[in-house]
Amino acid sequence: MVPIVGRQFAILVLWIALSLIVIIAFLWVLQSTRKPREFEEVQESGYRLRRGWGWLYGTLLIISFAATAWTMPYAWAQRQEAKSPAITVEVVAHQFSFTMPASLPARRLIKFVVTSSDVNHGFGIYSPKGVLLAQVQAMPDYKNVLYFTFPGPGTYIIRCLEYCGEGHSVMYQKLTVYSDGSPAAAALKKEA
C-alpha cells in the first residue's frame, strides 16, 4: 500500500469533510420533510433564505471586486507609462510570421500594438524557459494593446496562439531582450 502524504492527505480530509456535510444536509432535509407544513410557512422561510443568500453573494462579489480591481493590468500600465513613457512596438501578424523588431530592452515598459494583416492570430510571449508570460489577440482591422515589461535579458519566443492555417505550428519568432548596459540599449537611447 502506498502511504498518503502531504497534499494527498489534505485532499482526502477535505473530501471526507465535504462528504460529511452533504450527508448531514441530506439527513436534515429527510427529517424536516416528514412533518407536513402549511404552504405559506414554507414559502416565507424559502423567501427569507433566498434573500439571505442573495445578500451574502452580493456582498462577497463587491468585496472581491474591491479587493482585486486595483490589480487590473491596464490601470497599472497606465500609471507606469505616466512615470516613464513606454516604448511603443508595432506588431503585425501574417500567415505565418510576425513583423516586429528583433530585439527589445529588459526592465522597460513595452507597449505592443498588435494587429493582423490577414486572419485572427494570437500573440504570445514565452520566457526563455518556455513559460507563457503574456498574450493578446491579433485581429485584422483592429489594434490590441499589450503592456509588458521583460523581467531580464534572454531569448524570448513569440508564438501564434490561435490556429491560423497549415503553417500555424511554425509561426514563431525569437526575440532578443538585452540589458540596459548593452550596445543595443545605447543605440536605443541615441534614437530617443
C-alpha positions as CSV (number, residue, x, y, z in Angstrom):
1,M,0.0,0.0,0.0
2,V,1.3,3.4,-0.9
3,P,1.4,5.9,2.0
4,I,-0.8,9.0,1.8
5,V,1.3,12.1,2.5
6,G,1.2,15.9,2.2
7,R,-1.2,17.2,-0.4
8,Q,-2.9,13.9,-1.0
9,F,-3.8,13.7,2.7
10,A,-5.2,17.2,2.7
11,I,-7.4,16.4,-0.3
12,L,-8.6,13.2,1.4
13,V,-9.5,15.1,4.6
14,L,-11.3,17.8,2.6
15,W,-13.2,15.2,0.6
16,I,-14.3,13.4,3.8
17,A,-15.3,16.7,5.4
18,L,-17.4,17.7,2.4
19,S,-18.9,14.3,2.2
20,L,-20.0,14.5,5.8
21,I,-21.5,17.9,5.2
22,V,-23.5,16.6,2.3
23,I,-24.7,13.6,4.3
24,I,-25.7,15.7,7.3
25,A,-27.6,18.1,4.9
26,F,-29.3,15.2,3.3
27,L,-30.4,13.7,6.6
28,W,-31.6,17.1,7.8
29,V,-33.8,17.6,4.7
30,L,-35.1,14.0,5.0
31,Q,-36.0,14.6,8.7
32,S,-37.6,18.0,8.1
33,T,-39.8,16.7,5.3
34,R,-41.5,14.1,7.4
35,K,-43.8,16.7,9.1
36,P,-46.5,18.3,6.9
37,R,-46.3,22.1,7.0
38,E,-48.6,24.8,5.6
39,F,-47.5,26.3,2.3
40,E,-47.4,29.9,3.5
41,E,-45.0,28.9,6.3
42,V,-42.7,27.1,3.8
43,Q,-43.0,29.9,1.3
44,E,-42.0,32.6,3.8
45,S,-39.0,30.7,5.1
46,G,-37.9,30.0,1.5
47,Y,-38.0,33.6,0.5
48,R,-36.1,34.6,3.7
49,L,-33.4,32.0,2.9
50,R,-33.2,33.2,-0.7
51,R,-32.8,36.9,0.4
52,G,-30.1,35.9,2.8
53,W,-28.1,34.0,0.2
54,G,-28.6,36.9,-2.2
55,W,-27.2,39.4,0.2
56,L,-24.3,37.1,1.1
57,Y,-23.3,36.5,-2.5
58,G,-23.8,40.2,-3.5
59,T,-21.6,41.3,-0.6
60,L,-18.9,38.7,-1.4
61,L,-18.9,39.8,-5.0
62,I,-18.5,43.5,-4.1
63,I,-15.7,42.7,-1.6
64,S,-13.8,40.5,-4.1
65,F,-14.1,43.2,-6.8
66,A,-12.9,45.9,-4.5
67,A,-10.0,43.8,-3.3
68,T,-8.8,42.9,-6.8
69,A,-9.8,45.9,-9.0
70,W,-6.6,47.8,-8.3
71,T,-4.6,44.9,-9.7
72,M,-6.1,45.1,-13.2
73,P,-3.1,45.2,-15.6
74,Y,-4.1,48.2,-17.8
75,A,-4.6,50.7,-14.9
76,W,-1.1,49.6,-13.6
77,A,0.4,50.0,-17.1
78,Q,-1.1,53.5,-17.5
79,R,0.4,54.5,-14.1
80,Q,3.8,53.1,-15.1
81,E,3.6,54.9,-18.5
82,A,2.9,58.2,-16.7
83,K,6.1,57.7,-14.7
84,S,8.3,56.9,-17.8
85,P,6.8,56.6,-21.3
86,A,6.6,53.1,-22.7
87,I,8.4,52.0,-25.8
88,T,5.8,51.5,-28.5
89,V,6.3,48.5,-30.7
90,E,4.1,47.8,-33.7
91,V,3.4,44.1,-34.3
92,V,1.7,42.8,-37.5
93,A,0.9,39.1,-37.6
94,H,0.8,37.4,-41.1
95,Q,0.3,33.8,-42.1
96,F,2.9,32.6,-40.8
97,S,5.2,35.2,-39.3
98,F,5.4,38.3,-37.2
99,T,6.7,41.7,-38.4
100,M,8.3,43.3,-35.3
101,P,11.7,44.3,-34.0
102,A,14.2,41.5,-33.4
103,S,15.4,42.9,-30.0
104,L,14.0,45.0,-27.2
105,P,15.3,46.2,-23.8
106,A,14.7,44.4,-20.5
107,R,13.1,46.1,-17.5
108,R,11.4,48.8,-19.6
109,L,7.7,49.1,-20.1
110,I,6.9,48.0,-23.7
111,K,3.6,48.9,-25.3
112,F,2.9,46.3,-28.0
113,V,0.3,47.5,-30.6
114,V,-0.8,44.2,-32.2
115,T,-2.8,43.7,-35.4
116,S,-3.1,41.2,-38.2
117,S,-2.9,41.5,-42.0
118,D,-5.0,38.5,-42.9
119,V,-6.7,36.2,-40.3
120,N,-7.0,36.1,-36.5
121,H,-3.8,35.2,-34.7
122,G,-2.6,35.0,-31.1
123,F,0.5,36.9,-29.9
124,G,2.1,35.0,-27.0
125,I,5.3,35.9,-25.3
126,Y,7.2,33.0,-23.8
127,S,10.1,33.2,-21.4
128,P,13.5,31.6,-22.2
129,K,12.2,28.6,-20.0
130,G,9.1,28.2,-22.2
131,V,6.6,29.8,-19.8
132,L,3.8,31.9,-21.3
133,L,4.2,35.4,-19.8
134,A,1.6,37.4,-21.7
135,Q,-0.7,37.1,-24.7
136,V,-3.2,39.1,-26.8
137,Q,-5.3,38.6,-29.9
138,A,-4.1,39.8,-33.3
139,M,-7.1,40.6,-35.4
140,P,-7.4,42.2,-38.9
141,D,-8.5,45.9,-39.0
142,Y,-8.2,46.2,-35.2
143,K,-5.3,47.1,-32.9
144,N,-5.0,45.4,-29.5
145,V,-2.6,46.9,-26.9
146,L,-0.5,44.8,-24.6
147,Y,1.8,46.4,-21.9
148,F,4.6,44.2,-20.8
149,T,8.0,44.6,-19.0
150,F,10.6,41.9,-19.8
151,P,12.0,40.7,-16.4
152,G,15.5,40.2,-17.7
153,P,17.7,39.7,-20.7
154,G,17.5,36.5,-22.7
155,T,16.0,34.9,-25.8
156,Y,12.2,35.0,-25.7
157,I,9.9,33.3,-28.1
158,I,6.8,34.9,-29.7
159,R,4.3,32.3,-30.8
160,C,0.9,32.4,-32.5
161,L,-1.7,31.1,-30.0
162,E,-4.7,30.7,-32.4
163,Y,-4.9,28.2,-35.3
164,C,-4.4,30.2,-38.4
165,G,-3.8,27.7,-41.2
166,E,-1.5,24.9,-42.2
167,G,1.7,26.7,-41.2
168,H,0.5,27.6,-37.7
169,S,2.8,25.3,-35.9
170,V,5.9,27.0,-37.4
171,M,4.6,30.6,-36.6
172,Y,7.1,31.7,-34.0
173,Q,9.9,34.3,-33.8
174,K,12.9,34.7,-31.5
175,L,13.1,38.0,-29.6
176,T,16.4,39.0,-28.1
177,V,15.9,41.0,-24.9
178,Y,19.1,42.9,-23.8
179,S,20.1,44.5,-20.6
180,D,20.3,48.3,-20.1
181,G,24.1,48.4,-20.4
182,S,24.4,46.7,-23.8
183,P,25.3,48.4,-27.1
184,A,21.7,47.9,-28.3
185,A,20.5,49.9,-25.3
186,A,22.9,52.7,-26.1
187,A,21.7,52.8,-29.7
188,L,18.1,53.0,-28.5
189,K,18.9,55.9,-26.2
190,K,20.5,57.8,-29.1
191,E,17.3,57.4,-31.1
192,A,15.2,58.8,-28.3
